Amino acid sequence: MSNIKSIIIDDEPKARVLLNAIVEQYCPKVSVEALCNDLPSGIKAIKKYKPDLIFLDIEMPGHSGLELLDFFDEEEVNFGIIFTTAYNEYALQAFKFSAIDYLLKPIQHTQLMEAVERFSRKREQSQSQQLKALQNNLNVSKSWEEKRIVVPNGQNYKLLSPSDILMIKGEGSYSELYLQDGTRILASRNLKHFEEILSHVPYFFRTHKSYLVNLQSVVEFVKSDGGYLNIKGGLVAGISPEKVDEFWERLK
């Protein structure tokens, strides 16, 4: 029996029908209440059906899917969104920065099932902050230094500039972020996740299997005890022997 109400907003008839068919076949917990061909009709359907989840195309005539927030107050954004997109890799990096789920066209059923499962796990969490961050991060005129990443922290999301972060320590499926202001954030993402979303920020470097370091925060390289780095704020990060040469190159 379905317990997730959804609507599909996409200007391409074939895309709407195909996604609806995949949802029906592979996601029995999801019911599709309406198929909408543009953003205005989608807004009406949201107000009428009050869905839990919206499958939203980004590039549509007249209105971009990213304009959805303009039609709702922040407290009204009590639904999840999974974007459907044919965006290039640069734009997909913005989705990762913003912790927003997306389905890359042509949509595959395994991709859909994974996205719905992620939504089920976090369906009580508001996406308004994430959506605002995505709108900001898709502004390609901004440098990566100006773009903020969204960090899941319990039931909340922290929006951080990369320069806010001194280092990140991996702890299995979690990571601990050490910030410039002396605070720490335990995030429900592994270190590889942060390595990927910060890959375009030139001063972040994976020094060790357990450490991702802001090179601007390094104050000392210590050779003893196998080698380690002293970081601002009295922090210490490990560095693997095979990473030492690359570390010096990156510092240049």
C-alpha positions as CSV (number, residue, x, y, z in Angstrom):
1,M,0.0,0.0,0.0
2,S,1.4,3.4,-1.0
3,N,2.2,5.9,1.8
4,I,4.1,8.5,-0.2
5,K,2.0,10.9,-2.3
6,S,3.8,12.4,-5.3
7,I,3.3,14.5,-8.4
8,I,5.4,14.7,-11.6
9,I,6.1,18.0,-13.2
10,D,7.7,17.8,-16.6
11,D,7.0,19.5,-19.9
12,E,7.9,16.4,-22.0
13,P,4.9,14.1,-22.4
14,K,7.0,11.0,-22.9
15,A,9.2,11.8,-19.9
16,R,6.1,12.2,-17.7
17,V,4.5,8.9,-18.9
18,L,7.8,7.0,-18.6
19,L,8.6,8.2,-15.1
20,N,5.0,7.4,-14.0
21,A,5.4,3.9,-15.3
22,I,8.7,3.3,-13.6
23,V,7.3,4.6,-10.3
24,E,4.3,2.3,-10.6
25,Q,6.4,-0.7,-11.4
26,Y,9.3,-0.3,-9.0
27,C,8.1,2.0,-6.2
28,P,4.9,0.5,-4.7
29,K,5.0,2.8,-1.7
30,V,4.7,5.8,-4.0
31,S,1.4,6.9,-5.6
32,V,1.4,9.5,-8.4
33,E,-1.5,11.9,-7.8
34,A,-1.0,14.2,-10.9
35,L,1.0,14.6,-14.0
36,C,1.7,18.2,-14.8
37,N,3.2,19.7,-17.9
38,D,4.5,23.0,-16.5
39,L,5.3,24.8,-13.3
40,P,1.9,26.7,-12.9
41,S,-0.1,23.5,-13.2
42,G,2.3,21.9,-10.8
43,I,1.8,24.6,-8.2
44,K,-2.0,24.1,-8.4
45,A,-1.5,20.3,-8.0
46,I,0.7,20.8,-5.0
47,K,-1.9,23.0,-3.3
48,K,-4.6,20.5,-4.2
49,Y,-3.0,17.2,-3.4
50,K,-0.5,18.2,-0.8
51,P,2.1,15.7,-1.9
52,D,5.0,14.3,0.1
53,L,7.3,14.2,-2.9
54,I,7.6,16.0,-6.2
55,F,9.5,14.8,-9.2
56,L,10.5,18.1,-10.8
57,D,12.0,18.9,-14.2
58,I,14.4,21.8,-14.2
59,E,14.4,23.1,-17.7
60,M,10.8,23.9,-18.8
61,P,9.4,26.6,-21.1
62,G,8.2,29.7,-19.2
63,H,9.5,28.7,-15.8
64,S,12.5,26.8,-14.5
65,G,11.8,24.2,-11.8
66,L,14.1,26.1,-9.6
67,E,11.5,28.9,-9.4
68,L,9.2,26.6,-7.4
69,L,10.2,28.2,-4.1
70,D,9.1,31.6,-5.4
71,F,5.5,30.4,-5.1
72,F,5.6,29.2,-1.5
73,D,6.5,30.6,1.9
74,E,9.3,28.7,3.6
75,E,7.0,27.1,6.1
76,E,4.9,25.7,3.2
77,V,7.8,23.8,1.8
78,N,6.9,20.6,3.6
79,F,7.5,18.3,0.7
80,G,10.5,16.6,-0.7
81,I,11.9,17.2,-4.2
82,I,13.8,15.0,-6.6
83,F,14.9,16.9,-9.6
84,T,14.9,15.2,-13.1
85,T,17.6,16.7,-15.2
86,A,19.9,16.4,-18.2
87,Y,22.3,18.9,-16.8
88,N,26.0,18.7,-17.4
89,E,28.6,17.6,-14.9
90,Y,29.4,21.1,-13.7
91,A,25.7,21.6,-12.7
92,L,25.5,18.2,-11.1
93,Q,28.3,19.2,-8.8
94,A,26.0,22.0,-7.6
95,F,23.4,19.4,-6.7
96,K,26.0,17.5,-4.7
97,F,27.1,20.7,-2.9
98,S,23.5,21.3,-2.0
99,A,22.6,17.8,-0.8
100,I,19.7,17.8,-3.3
101,D,18.7,14.5,-4.9
102,Y,18.4,14.3,-8.7
103,L,17.6,11.7,-11.4
104,L,19.8,12.0,-14.5
105,K,17.8,11.5,-17.7
106,P,17.2,9.0,-19.2
107,I,16.0,7.8,-15.8
108,Q,16.9,4.3,-14.7
109,H,14.7,2.4,-12.3
110,T,17.6,1.6,-9.9
111,Q,18.5,5.3,-9.7
112,L,14.8,6.0,-8.9
113,M,14.5,3.4,-6.3
114,E,17.6,4.6,-4.5
115,A,16.4,8.2,-4.6
116,V,13.0,7.3,-3.2
117,E,14.7,5.2,-0.4
118,R,16.8,8.2,0.5
119,F,13.7,10.4,0.6
120,S,11.9,7.9,2.9
121,R,14.8,8.0,5.4
122,K,14.8,11.8,5.6
123,R,11.2,12.7,4.7
124,E,10.6,14.7,7.9
125,Q,13.5,17.1,7.1
126,S,12.8,20.4,5.5
127,Q,14.4,21.1,2.1
128,S,14.0,24.8,2.0
129,Q,17.6,25.5,3.0
130,Q,18.9,23.0,0.5
131,L,16.8,24.4,-2.3
132,K,18.0,28.0,-1.6
133,A,21.6,26.7,-1.5
134,L,21.0,24.9,-4.9
135,Q,19.7,28.1,-6.4
136,N,22.9,29.9,-5.2
137,N,25.2,27.2,-6.2
138,L,23.8,26.9,-9.8
139,N,24.9,30.5,-10.3
140,V,27.9,29.7,-12.4
141,S,29.3,33.2,-12.2
142,K,30.3,32.6,-8.7
143,S,33.6,31.0,-7.8
144,W,33.6,27.7,-5.8
145,E,34.9,29.6,-2.9
146,E,31.7,31.6,-2.7
147,K,29.4,28.5,-3.0
148,R,28.3,26.9,0.2
149,I,27.9,23.2,0.9
150,V,25.0,21.7,2.8
151,V,26.0,19.4,5.7
152,P,23.4,17.1,7.2
153,N,23.6,17.3,11.0
154,G,20.9,15.3,12.8
155,Q,17.6,16.8,11.8
156,N,19.2,20.0,10.6
157,Y,21.3,21.2,7.7
158,K,24.3,23.4,8.2
159,L,25.3,25.7,5.3
160,L,29.1,26.2,5.2
161,S,31.5,28.0,3.0
162,P,34.5,25.7,2.2
163,S,36.8,28.2,3.9
164,D,34.9,27.7,7.2
165,I,36.3,24.2,7.4
166,L,39.8,23.4,8.9
167,M,39.7,19.7,8.3
168,I,37.4,16.7,8.1
169,K,38.0,13.4,9.9
170,G,36.3,10.3,8.6
171,E,34.7,7.9,11.1
172,G,33.2,5.1,9.0
173,S,29.9,6.2,7.6
174,Y,30.1,9.5,9.5
175,S,32.5,12.5,9.3
176,E,33.5,15.1,11.8
177,L,34.0,18.6,10.5
178,Y,36.3,20.9,12.5
179,L,35.5,24.6,11.8
180,Q,37.3,27.9,12.0
181,D,35.2,29.1,14.9
182,G,36.3,26.1,17.0
183,T,33.0,24.1,16.7
184,R,32.6,20.6,15.4
185,I,29.8,19.1,13.3
186,L,29.2,15.3,13.1
187,A,27.7,14.7,9.7
188,S,26.0,11.6,8.4
189,R,28.2,11.3,5.3
190,N,31.4,9.5,4.8
191,L,34.7,11.2,4.0
192,K,34.6,10.2,0.3
193,H,31.3,12.2,0.0
194,F,33.1,15.4,1.2
195,E,36.2,14.6,-0.9
196,E,33.9,14.5,-4.0
197,I,31.9,17.7,-3.3
198,L,35.0,19.6,-2.4
199,S,37.0,18.3,-5.3
200,H,36.7,21.7,-7.2
201,V,38.1,23.6,-4.2
202,P,41.9,23.7,-4.8
203,Y,43.0,24.0,-1.2
204,F,41.3,20.7,0.0
205,F,43.6,17.7,0.0
206,R,43.0,14.1,1.2
207,T,46.2,13.5,3.2
208,H,45.2,10.2,4.7
209,K,42.4,7.6,4.5
210,S,40.8,9.3,7.5
211,Y,41.6,13.0,6.9
212,L,40.6,15.7,4.4
213,V,42.5,18.9,5.1
214,N,42.2,22.6,4.2
215,L,45.8,23.3,3.2
216,Q,45.4,26.9,4.2
217,S,44.9,25.8,7.8
218,V,48.2,23.8,8.0
219,V,50.7,25.4,10.3
220,E,53.4,22.6,10.6
221,F,54.6,19.4,9.0
222,V,56.1,17.0,11.6
223,K,58.4,14.2,10.3
224,S,58.4,12.2,13.5
225,D,56.0,9.4,14.4
226,G,55.4,8.6,10.8
227,G,54.6,12.1,9.8
228,Y,51.6,14.3,10.7
229,L,50.2,17.8,10.3
230,N,49.5,20.4,12.9
231,I,46.4,22.4,12.0
232,K,45.1,25.7,13.3
233,G,43.2,25.5,16.6
234,G,45.5,22.8,18.0
235,L,44.3,20.1,15.6
236,V,46.3,17.2,14.3
237,A,45.8,15.4,11.0
238,G,47.6,12.2,9.8
239,I,49.4,12.1,6.5
240,S,50.3,8.9,4.6
241,P,54.0,8.5,3.5
242,E,52.9,8.2,-0.1
243,K,51.0,11.5,0.1
244,V,53.9,13.6,1.3
245,D,55.4,14.5,-2.1
246,E,52.0,15.5,-3.4
247,F,51.3,17.5,-0.3
248,W,54.4,19.7,-0.9
249,E,53.4,20.1,-4.6
250,R,49.9,21.2,-3.6
251,L,51.3,23.7,-1.2
252,K,53.1,25.4,-4.0
